[in-house]
Amino acid sequence: MEEKYASIRGIYRDVLKDQNSNVIFDSGWVSNLIVDRCRILLAAFMKNDQNKQTWGISCLKVGQGDEDWDNKGTESPNVLLEGLVDPAPFIIDVADLDIVYLNETNAEVTEPTCRIQVTATLGTDQPPPPPSETPETQLSTYPLREFGLFGKFGDEDYMIDCIRHPVIHKDVSTTLIRVVRLYF
């Protein structure tokens, strides 16, 4: 018997633009990893769990990841992850994300479908360069190596997907447009 749908999956695309809106980097579409906590959120939602309120996407977190990934290669995430490597990621609240339904040709539609697209725009000064101990070591860019979508289960953040990628040095004058598509 042929299955109509595969497991939950996701893809993402990063586009970095300079202050004149010229594209200076485009990752193309790349697969991401849906983690187990996404499935827990979906199960709690389907059960109408009265003990804990379940929220879908509540934020997108971007982090610096691990500097060693620059030399040794990006470490692949696994489905058991619960958070980013970065202990203090930059957080983009759901109110600042553009979330839409997509049809089977990935065109935006108003009615719910089994596809959604989440777009996060990190504008100028977002995130700010990480603080340093001395002005001489102050970075002029924010090195991005990881990100993930998060939902809420009760008061706790639950990771939905995890993406680790080669470093993107985003400076304060550039804009990063990050688009994530999830297929259910």
N, C-alpha and C positions, 0 to 999 in steps of 0.2 A: 504494500500500500504506500502510495506517495504522500509525503507530508507536505502540507501547503506552506507551513511556516517553519523556519529554523528557530533556534534559540534567540533570545534577546541579543541584539548586537548594536554596535555603534561605530560611527566614523566621525572624524573631525577634520577641520581645515583651518590653518592659520594664515592670515594675510597681514603683513606689516607694511604700513604706509608712512612716508615721510610727511613733513609739514605741508607739502604741496599736493598731497594725496597721490603721489606716485608710488606704485607698488615696488618695495625694495626686497620683499621676501614673500613667497607663496609656497606653502608646504604641499599643496595638492591634497586630495582626500586620502586619509590614513585611518586604519582601523584602531579602535581603542578597546579597552578591556572592561566589560561589565563585571562588577564584583558581586560576591554573594550577598552583601548587605542590600543590594538593589532588590534581589529576589525576596528578602525578608520584608522590605518595605511593601512590595507588591502583595505578599501573602497577608500582611497585617491590614492592608487596605481592603483586600477582597473579603477578609473575615469580618470586617467592621469591628476590629478589636476595640472594646470599650475601655480597657485598662490603660491604653496608651493612644494618644491622638497621633495619627499618621499624616504626614505632609509629603507631598511629592517634592519636586525640586525646590529647595529653599535658597541655594546659593551655588556659586562657582568659586572655587578656591584655586589660586595660582601660586606656585612656589618656586623657590630657587633649587630644590632638589639637592643633589650631592655633587660637589665640584669634581669629585673623582670620575664621574660619568663622562666628563669632557675628555679624559685620557684613556679610560678603560672601556668606554662605550656605555650607553644608557642601560641600566639594569632593568630587565623586564619585570613589570608588576605581576602579582598573582591575585587570584580571585578572593583570597582571604584578607586582603588589605582593608584596613578600617580608616586610614587617613593618609595624608601626604607625608613625605620624608621631612619637609620643611615644617618646623614646629610653630612658626608664626607666618602662615601664608597670607597673601593679600586676598581679601574676601569681597566678592561682588554679590550683593543681595539680589534675591529674585526680582525685586521691584526694578532693578537696573538691568535685567536680562530681557531679551525679546524672545518669547516662546510662542511658536506657532505650530499648527497641525500641517502635515504634508500629505498629499495624495500619492498614488502609486508612481507618478512621474516626478515626484518631489516638488510639485507646485503647491504654494500655500493655499489652504482652504479654511473655511470657518468652522466646519463641523468636525467633531472628534474622529480621528483615524488611528491606525496602529503605528503611525510615524509622527515624531515631533522633531522640531528643529529649535535649538537654543543658540542664540547669538549674544555674545558678550563683546562689548567694545571697551577696550582699555585705552582711554584717550591720553592727552598730554598730562604729564605728571602722575599717571597711574600705571603701575604702582610707583611710588617715589623711590629713588635709589636707596638701597639699604644704608642705615646709619653706620658710620665708622668711628673708631676711637680717636682718630686724628684727622684734621682737614687734608693732610697729605695723602691719606689712604682712602679718602671718600671716592666712591665709585660714581661715575656719571651715567651708568646704566643699571637696570635691574635685570639680572640674569635669570631668565625663565627656563625651567627644565621639566616642570610637571604641572598638572592641573587635574581637577576632578570636580564632578557635579556631586552635590550633597542634598539629601532630603532630611526630614526630621521624623524620628520615632520617639514620641514623648518629648523630652527636652534634649535628647542626644542627636548629634549630627550622624547621619548614616551615609557613607560613601555609596554612590551609584556607579560611577565609572572612574577609571584611573588612566591617565595618559602621561607617559614619560617620553621625552623627545630630546634631540640634541639642543644645546643651549641656544636661546634667542636672546640677544642683548638688546633689550628695549630701553631706549633713552627717553628722557622726559618730553622730547618734541615729537616723537612718533606715536602712531595709533596702531594698536593691534586689534584686529577683528578675528575673533575666535568663534567658529561655527561648529556646533556639535549636533549630529543627527542620531536619534535613537529609534530603532526598529523593534517593535514588540510582536 
